[in-house]
């Protein structure tokens, strides 16, 4: 993101209408869920912005001298959506909503800088909030939790566990799922264990999906009839070609330039889920399904993005990168998946 910083003359004006506070390293400035009362300007030092996914602390950004934070929630009057701590001896100037708005109205230079930063952050946030687009770009330590119905979690231990139609054929089906993703025209697989349905997307019809019963996908003749053989590298090449075509067509549409640039950057940087990662993820299906209490209900894997979507019987939906897959299972389900 473009670097825009406030300078010493700016801070003289900010100090004149705000309150100065000092923080030591690791000292909490505010916590997720706190009322949003101030906008914080960093005169010196630095801060870490983080949240918790499950039991893991996930840093989502840092801010240094000349920057500011907390403005969006303070202006809207909402709650803090993350926790911020100092990571060095840090001096902050605090402005409440009225002080902040008065400063913006009185000083054109500061107003321009602040509004430019807010615009850039809004663009960045919009991209991050699109979970699947974001996770299509390989990142580190991605773990997203979308909580399910709390009554389902509370009754998880009281419900009887019954094998589904898919459980009966899972050992024979796992090799064929890998074949579909690695050696045939399929680009995405979504397994629904409760119903025994498998939703598949073909590279030749990427805006649609097909539904097949699990017991059919153990039949090699059925695979031959429905899913033509296609080398993995050919699928990757076709996806790149599609992205190039869409990128070249964006100029025809009345979209904000920042959207066009964001999409073009995504298309250029796109990389598929690797063959090795696909094998590793699919090979763990039987383990995830056989956990006594917190067993897998459905799962989605696509070669187009580094995001494994899992839903368990107890706790909503979880999305992790393929590289965090084993760590997620060990940390949150208490099992090691190395076999």
URRAWO-V531831 format. One line per field, one symbol per residue. phi: phi as a letter, one per 30 degrees, with the letter a starting at -180 (. if undefined). psi: psi as a letter, one per 20 degrees, with the letter a starting at -180 (. if undefined). A space follows every 50 residues. Layout:
phi: ???
psi: ???
This chain:
phi: .ecbbdceedddddedbbbcbcbdeidddacejddccbccccdajabccb bcchccdcdclbbcejcaaiddddddidcdcacbbdcaebccccbdeddd dddddcbdddeddddddddddddddeddddedddddcebchdbcccdcdd ddddcedcddcbdcededceeddeeddddddcbbddcbbbccddcicbcb ccddbdcbbccbdedddccddddddcbedadeddddddddddddddedce ddcdceeddeddddddddcdbdddedddeddddceddddcdecccdcaab bbddadbccbbcdcaicbbbdddceddedddccibccdb
psi: qpopqqrghghghghhjappqqqrpippgrqpiqqohqpppohqbqqppr rpocjppopirqqapiarrjhghhgijaqpjrqpqqjrpppqppprgggg hgghhhohgggggghggggghgggghghinghggihpprpkpoppoqaph hgghjgiipqpqqrhhhhjghhhghhgggghhiaipiqpopnhgijqppq pqhimijrqqpqqhihjiohhgghhhnqppqghhgghhgggggggghhih iiqmqqhhgghggghgghipqrprgghgggghijghghhjpggmqpgrqp pqiiqmoopqprihlbqppqqhhjgghggghhikqpjp.
